[in-house]
Amino acid sequence: MYNVSNDKAIKISVTTFSELNYKENDIEELLRKNIDMICDEEESMLIVGKQVRNAQHGISDLTAVDNKGNLVLVEIKRDRKDIEGRKEAFEFQAIRYAASYATIEDPEDLVNKIYAPYIEKYRNEFEDGSLTSAELGTRKLMEFLRENGAESNFNKSQKIILVASDYDEQTLSAVAWLNSNNVDISCFKMIPYKIKDEVYINIEKVLPLNTYKDYYVNFLDSPIKSSVQKKGFTRRALPKIGEMLEWGVIKAGDTIVAKGRDDEGTLLANGNVEVNGEEISMQKWLKELFGWSSIQTYVFAVHKETGKTLSQIREEYMEKEQEEI
C-alpha cells in the first residue's frame, strides 16, 4: 500500500495484529459483526455461533450457515507466528471441528445445540423479546433457509474458512491439497495497516486460487458472427452494479425493492440506494432488512420497473451478449 501525494509514492508498511494489541477475540468480534468482510455480494450468510464447544472440548471460533445450507466454520488466528506456534496444525484443527458439525442432524438440532445459546448470549442484538431464544432461533434460521431455497440441502456438506494476517507455507500447502481433493476450505488474509492513529485492513483471498480461465475474456468456439467481439464473464467474475449501470439495463433513479417485502429505495448513480432520504450501500440496506450477517445482493434486490431481480437482469444481458458473438 502506498500513500500518493504530489507525485510521490510513500510505502505504508504492513503491521501485525499483535503489534496493534489485537487479541484473537477482537478479530472474532470484528468478523462476527462484519462477516461480509470475507463474503462478497454473491453470498448470504447467517452467523449462528461463537466459541462453540464440542464434545471433545474443542472450541470453534465462528459458526454460520450459508445460502446453500452448508454449515460454515470460520477459524481465526491473529498472525503467522500464532499459526507456527501451535502444536496442532491450523487446518487440522478446523477439520476436526467441521467433522463434529457434520453430526448436526437438522435445523432444530442446530438451534438447540448452537444457535439458541448464541442468541441468549447476544440477546440485546435481537429485536423480538417475546420469543424464547430457541423459538427465535428456529424462526430466523428457517426463514434464512427458505428465502435462500436451501431447506432441503441443510448441512449436506460443511465449509471451512481460515482467517489470519499471514500464513506459513505448510498451512497453504495443506489447504491447496485439501482443495484438490474436494474439501471446501479457503484462506483469507486480513492484512492490517496503521496510518497515523487509524487502522485499515485489506482483505485478500489466498486460496482456493482462481484458474487462468477466471481471468480470460470468454469467446465462443464457433465462428464469430459479428465483426465486434463482445466479452462474457465467468461465474467467479460476475459483473457488479457499476457494470450494470454502464450497460444501461438499470439506471439511476430506478426503484429497488427488497425481495418479498414492501421496503424500497432509489438507485443512485454510484450503485448505492437512497432510503428515507439517506444514502446506503445496497448490501448494507438488504442485510439489515433481512437481519442476516451477509446477503446475496443481486438475488434479493428487485428492479421495480421490470419486476426482475438484479441477478435475473444481469444473467439475461450476459446470455444475450454471448448469443450475439
Residue, then its C-alpha position, 0 to 999 in steps of 0.5 A: m500500500y502506498n500513500v500518493s501525494n504530489d507525485k510521490a509514492i510513500k510505502i505504508s508498511v504492513t503491521t501485525f495484529s499483535e503489534l496493534n494489541y489485537k487479541e484473537n477475540d477482537i478479530e472474532e468480534l470484528l468478523r462476527k459483526n462484519i462477516d461480509m468482510i470475507c463474503d462478497e455480494e454473491e453470498s448470504m450468510l447467517i452467523v449462528g455461533k461463537q466459541v462453540r464447544n464440542a464434545q471433545h472440548g474443542i472450541s470453534d471460533l465462528t459458526a454460520v450457515d450459508n445460502k446453500g445450507n452448508l454449515v460454515l466454520v470460520e477459524i481465526k488466528r491473529d498472525r503467522k507466528d500464532i499459526e507456527g506456534r501451535k502444536e496442532a496444525f491450523e487446518f487440522q484443527a478446523i477439520r476436526y471441528a467441521a467433522s463434529y458439525a457434520t453430526i448436526e442432524d437438522p435445523e432444530d438440532l442446530v438451534n438447540k445445540i448452537y444457535a439458541p445459546y448464541i442468541e441468549k448470549y447476544r440477546n440485546e442484538f435481537e429485536d423480538g423479546s417475546l420469543t424464547s431464544a430457541e423459538l427465535g432461533t428456529r424462526k430466523l434460521m428457517e426463514f434464512l433457509r427458505e428465502n435462500g431455497a436451501e431447506s432441503n440441502f441443510n448441512k449436506s456438506q460443511k465449509i471451512i474458512l481460515v482467517a489470519s494476517d499471514y500464513d506459513e507455507q505448510t498451512l497453504s500447502a495443506v489447504a491447496w491439497l485439501n482443495s484438490n481433493n474436494v474439501d471446501i476450505s479457503c484462506f483469507k488474509m486480513i492484512p492490517y495497516k496503521i496510518k497515523d492513529e487509524v487502522y485499515i485492513n485489506i482483505e485478500k483471498v489466498l486460496p482456493l486460487n482462481t484458474y487462468k480461465d477466471y481471468y480470460v475474456n470468454f469467446l465462443d468456439s464457433p465462428i464469430k458472427s459479428s465483426v465486434q467481439k463482445k466479452g462474457f464473464t465467468r461465474r467467479a467474475l460476475p459483473k457488479i452494479g457499476e457494470m450494470l449501470e454502464w450497460g444501461v439495463i438499470k439506471a439511476g433513479d430506478t426503484i429497488v425493492a427488497k425481495g418479498r417485502d414492501d421496503e424500497g429505495t432509489l438507485l443512485a448513480n454510484g450503485n448505492v440506494e437512497v432510503n428515507g432520504e439517506e444514502i446506503s450501500m445496497q448490501k448494507w440496506l438488504k442485510e439489515l432488512f433481512g437481519w442476516s450477517s451477509i446477503q446475496t445482493y443481486v438475488f434479493a434486490v428487485h428492479k421495480e420497473t421490470g419486476k426482475t431481480l438484479s441477478q435475473i437482469r444481469e444473467e439475461y444481458m450476459e446470455k444475450e451478449q454471448e448469443e450475439i458473438 
